[in-house]
Amino acid sequence: VQRQRSRTFGFYKFASGIRGAMVARLTPDQK
């Protein structure tokens, strides 16, 4: 269970990073 949970967390973190990068690109002034 712990391994699957960690895997999901990693995916969520990865998706969040992509999302953050896109937002940062759209709003470079907000950084």
Buried (B, 14 or more C-beta within 10 A) or exposed (E): EEEEEEEEEEEEEEEEEEEEEEEEEEEEEEE
